[in-house]
């Protein structure tokens, strides 16, 4: 697991009073799975095929992480033709993507407590479900929603609102857990408690400056904020 800077080790932001948490919505990449290395390789191959020689601008791509891939291409001025080889290589390399330490245990504990869970990802739903199935945790999520299933992807609230609709849980009793500013923006607009994670090792200064309701440094820390759910 990547270590986080000392300045963030003791950072804790007390979430506003809302009500007992009955559902947790997770981003996928950088929160549940450590996919950065595989995405870099897939992006580089796609860039070489669709654009040509030269270094692939992965660092810029990484700054848009969490958005739907076609939207990132439009933001970066890159050809949409990169999507096909990027998706192809992502599937080919998926066996090299691990879960972050503590994720499986946390998801099982949430299920045991009756907390409902969903994925709300910038990936398409088929890609997300395939990866989670490969990792053996697909059945620990009640729903998996991809950006291909909503009219407006993150940072719009649509994907979180769709998750709440499918879960049957009110926003006041739900969390959005993410590693990017757009995850927090999507959750905030949907009215849920926003949770920033630090174990991905990304740009934590920008993430924390976005004002999450809660900051977590390990997946298992989430359990302290999710008591056993009461039957409605």
C-alpha positions in Angstrom: 0.0 0.0 0.0 1.3 3.5 -0.8 2.1 5.6 2.2 0.5 9.0 2.5 2.3 12.2 3.3 2.8 13.0 7.1 0.8 16.1 6.7 -2.3 14.0 6.1 -1.8 11.3 8.6 -3.9 12.8 11.3 -6.4 14.7 9.1 -9.9 14.0 10.1 -12.9 16.0 9.1 -16.1 15.5 11.1 -19.0 14.9 8.7 -22.2 16.8 9.2 -25.0 15.2 11.2 -27.3 13.4 8.7 -28.5 10.1 10.1 -27.2 6.5 10.2 -25.4 5.4 7.1 -27.3 2.7 5.2 -25.5 2.8 1.9 -22.0 3.4 0.6 -21.3 4.3 -3.1 -17.7 3.7 -4.2 -15.7 5.0 -7.1 -13.7 2.1 -8.6 -10.2 3.1 -9.8 -8.0 4.4 -7.0 -10.5 3.4 -4.3 -11.3 -0.2 -4.7 -8.7 -1.3 -7.3 -5.1 -0.1 -7.8 -5.3 0.2 -11.6 -2.9 3.0 -12.3 0.0 1.0 -13.7 -2.3 -1.0 -16.0 -4.1 2.1 -17.2 -0.8 3.8 -18.0 0.2 0.8 -20.2 -3.1 0.6 -21.9 -3.2 4.4 -22.5 0.4 4.3 -24.0 -0.5 1.5 -26.4 -3.8 3.2 -27.4 -1.9 6.5 -28.0 0.7 4.8 -30.2 -2.0 3.1 -32.3 -4.3 6.1 -32.7 -1.9 9.0 -32.6 1.6 7.8 -33.4 5.1 8.2 -32.0 6.0 10.3 -29.0 5.3 10.1 -25.3 1.8 9.4 -24.3 0.5 12.3 -22.1 -0.6 9.9 -19.2 0.0 12.5 -16.5 -2.5 14.8 -18.1 -4.9 11.9 -18.5 -4.5 11.1 -14.9 -5.6 14.5 -13.9 -9.0 13.8 -15.5 -9.3 10.4 -13.8 -12.8 9.4 -12.9 -14.4 11.0 -16.0 -15.8 8.9 -18.8 -13.0 8.0 -21.3 -14.6 9.7 -24.3 -15.1 12.9 -22.2 -11.4 12.8 -21.3 -10.4 12.5 -24.9 -12.5 15.5 -25.8 -11.0 17.5 -22.9 -7.5 16.6 -24.1 -8.1 17.1 -27.7 -7.2 13.4 -28.5 -9.0 11.2 -31.0 -11.9 9.1 -29.9 -10.2 6.3 -31.9 -8.1 5.8 -28.8 -11.0 4.3 -26.9 -11.1 0.9 -28.8 -7.5 0.0 -28.2 -7.6 1.4 -24.6 -10.6 -0.8 -23.7 -9.0 -3.8 -25.5 -5.8 -3.5 -23.6 -7.6 -2.8 -20.3 -9.4 -6.1 -20.7 -6.2 -7.9 -21.7 -4.2 -6.6 -18.7 -7.1 -6.8 -16.1 -5.5 -9.8 -14.4 -2.7 -7.5 -13.2 -5.1 -5.1 -11.3 -5.2 -5.8 -7.6 -7.6 -4.8 -4.9 -6.2 -2.3 -2.4 -5.4 -4.0 0.9 -8.3 -4.1 3.3 -11.0 -3.5 0.6 -12.3 -7.1 0.5 -12.6 -7.2 4.3 -14.3 -3.9 4.4 -16.8 -4.8 1.7 -17.6 -8.1 3.5 -18.0 -6.3 6.9 -20.4 -3.8 5.3 -22.5 -6.6 3.8 -22.5 -8.4 7.2 -23.8 -5.2 8.8 -26.6 -4.8 6.3 -25.1 -1.7 4.6 -25.9 -1.6 0.9 -23.1 -0.9 -1.6 -22.7 0.3 -5.1 -20.0 1.2 -7.6 -20.3 4.5 -9.5 -17.4 4.7 -11.9 -16.1 6.5 -14.9 -15.7 3.1 -16.6 -18.4 1.6 -18.6 -20.6 -0.9 -16.6 -19.4 -4.0 -18.6 -15.7 -3.2 -17.9 -16.3 -2.5 -14.3 -18.4 -5.6 -13.7 -15.9 -7.8 -15.6 -13.0 -6.5 -13.4 -14.9 -6.9 -10.2 -15.9 -10.4 -11.2 -12.3 -11.3 -12.0 -11.3 -10.1 -8.6 -14.0 -12.1 -6.9 -15.9 -9.2 -5.3 -18.7 -8.5 -7.7 -21.2 -10.2 -5.4 -20.2 -7.8 -2.6 -21.9 -4.9 -4.5 -25.6 -4.6 -4.9 -25.2 -2.5 -8.0 -22.5 -1.4 -10.5 -23.2 1.7 -12.4 -21.0 2.9 -15.2 -20.8 6.3 -16.9 -22.3 4.7 -20.0 -25.6 4.4 -18.1 -26.2 8.0 -17.2 -26.9 11.1 -19.2 -24.2 13.2 -17.5 -21.1 11.5 -16.0 -19.2 12.9 -13.0 -18.8 15.6 -11.8 -22.6 15.8 -12.4 -24.6 14.0 -9.7 -26.5 11.7 -12.0 -24.5 8.6 -11.3 -24.7 8.9 -7.6 -28.5 9.7 -7.8 -28.9 6.6 -10.0 -27.1 4.5 -7.4 -29.4 5.9 -4.6 -32.4 5.1 -6.7 -31.3 1.5 -7.3 -30.3 1.0 -3.7 -33.6 2.6 -2.4 -31.7 4.7 0.1 -32.1 8.5 0.8 -29.1 10.8 0.3 -29.0 11.7 4.0 -28.2 8.1 4.8 -25.5 7.5 2.1 -21.9 8.2 1.4 -19.9 8.7 -1.8 -16.3 7.4 -1.4 -13.8 8.7 -4.0 -10.2 9.6 -4.7 -10.8 12.5 -7.0 -12.4 16.0 -6.8 -15.0 15.0 -9.3 -16.2 12.2 -7.1 -16.7 14.7 -4.2 -18.5 17.1 -6.5 -20.8 14.4 -7.8 -21.6 13.2 -4.2 -22.0 16.7 -2.9 -24.5 17.6 -5.6 -26.4 14.4 -4.9 -26.7 15.4 -1.2 -24.7 12.5 0.3 -21.8 12.6 2.7 -18.6 12.9 0.7 -15.6 10.8 1.7 -12.0 11.4 0.3 -9.5 8.5 0.3 -5.7 8.9 0.6 -4.4 5.4 -0.1 -4.2 5.9 -3.9 -1.3 8.3 -3.4 -2.5 10.9 -5.9 -2.8 14.7 -5.5 -4.0 14.8 -1.9 -3.6 18.6 -1.6 -6.1 19.3 -4.3 -8.4 16.5 -3.0 -8.5 17.8 0.5 -8.9 21.4 -0.6 -12.2 20.3 -2.2 -13.6 20.1 1.3 -14.8 16.4 1.8 -17.0 15.7 4.8 -14.7 12.9 5.8 -11.1 11.7 5.1 -10.0 8.1 5.3 -6.5 6.7 5.1 -7.4 3.0 4.9 -10.5 1.2 3.6 -11.2 -0.4 7.0 -11.5 3.1 8.6 -14.8 3.3 6.8 -16.3 0.8 9.2 -16.1 3.2 12.1 -18.7 5.4 10.3 -21.1 2.5 9.3 -22.9 0.9 12.2 -25.2 -2.1 11.7 -28.1 -1.0 9.5 -31.5 -1.0 11.0 -34.3 -2.6 9.0 -36.6 0.2 7.7 
